[in-house]
Amino acid sequence: MMMKGYFKNQEATDNTFKNGWIRTGDVGYYDEEEFFYVTDRLKNIIKVDGCQVSTIEIENELQKHPLVEECSVIGKPDSEHGEVPLAFVIAKEEVSEEELQNFMKDKLSEFKQLKGGIKFVQTLPKSENGKILKRELKLMI
């Protein structure tokens, strides 16, 4: 069962349906046994210097630091680069931005570094099912 389109919004309909396929915004792959794995959402991708950067990739690396309890990365508007990664971090105990920046230096490419900075927070906004609400993080910039 599939919808016919968006009510009174032809542009959204045209952007969602392409060549008989519905574009959900999910990013993933399937393995040799044809099992599908959803690994990201297009909405969780930011553009840095014209390159697509997965915020989840950055989060996964930052989460490996022993003093990071939880984190979320969004794109921060930047006049020079388009967007730059900005991390919101809940720390297990006191840790400096410099320490986390140094930790990330050799883990990811230069354009994936947290040039938007790191904001330490007590909590991250979440939906009822526990999903981090990145749209609310954008309001905190």
N, C-alpha and C positions, 0 to 999 in steps of 0.2 A: 504494500500500500504506500502510495507516495502522494504528496500534495501537488496541486496543479501550479501553484505559485503563491507569491505574496499579494495580499489583498491591496489593490490600488497602488502597487509599487512595482512597476514593470522593470525598473533598473535593478532592484534587488533580485527579482525573478531571473532576469537575464544573467546576472552575475553568479547565481546559484546553480542554474541548469546549463550544462555544456554538453553538446553532442549526445544527448540521452542520459547523461550521468548527473547525479546531484553532487555538488561540491559542499561537503560538510565542514571543511576547515580542519579536519583531522589530518595529521601527518603520521605516516607509519610505513610498514613493510610487511611482506609475508615471506615465510621461510620455505624451504624445499618441500615441506609437507603441506604447504598452502594454509598454514595457520597465520592469521592476521594479528599484528601487534601495533597498537596505537601508541606512539611515542611522544607526540607533541600536538599542539594546535597552532594553526597559522596565526591566530591572534596572540600567541605567546612568542612570536618572532618579531624582533625589532630590526630596523635597518640602520647599520652603522657604516658610513662611507659607501653606501650602495650595496653593502654585503648583508645577507640575511643571517641573523644571529639568534640562536635558540636560547631563550632565557633559562630553560630547563637545564641546558648543558652547563651554564654558568652556576646555577643553583646547585647542581649535583657536585661540582667541584668545591664550591664554598662550604657545602654541608660536610665535607670531609675534615674540615678543621675541627680539632677536638673541643674548642670552646664555642662552637656554633650550635645552638639548640635547634633553630629553625630559621629559614631565610626565604626570601622571594625577591626576584629581580624583575624590574620593569625598564622600559625605555624612557629616558629623560630627554626632552627636546634639547637640541644643541644646534646652534647656528652654523658651526663649522662641519660637524659630522652627521647632521640629520637627527640622530638619536645617539645616546651613549648609555651603557648599562648602569643602573643604580640599584643597589641592594638594600633591602630592609632586613635587618638581622636581629634575632633574639639571641642574646649571648647567655651561655650557661653561667659564666662569671666574667668579670671585667676583662675586656680585650680591646686593644686599640685598633682604629681604622688602619693605621700604618702596618700593624702586624698582619691583618687580614689581606691588605693589598699586597704585601710582600709574599704571603702564602700563595696568592693567586698568580704571581708573576710568571712562573715557569710552567703553569698548568694549562694556560690557554694562550691563544694568539694575541698579539698586541691589541687588535681592534675589539677583542672580546673582554679586555680588562675593564674593571669597574671605574671608568673615567667619570661617571656621574656621581661617584662617591658611595659611601655606606652610611645609612641612617640606622642607629640603634633604637629599637622599639621594645616595649614590654609585651605587646601582643600584635598579632597580624589579623586583619579583618577576615572573617571566614563566613561562609554560607552555613546553613543548617546541617549540611552533610559534610562539613569540614574542609571544603575547597576554599583556598585563599582567593579573596576577591581583589584581583589586581586593579580593577577599575577604581576601587576605593583607595588603593595605594597611590594611584596617579593623582588623586586629590590632595595627597599629603606632600607633594613635591613643593 
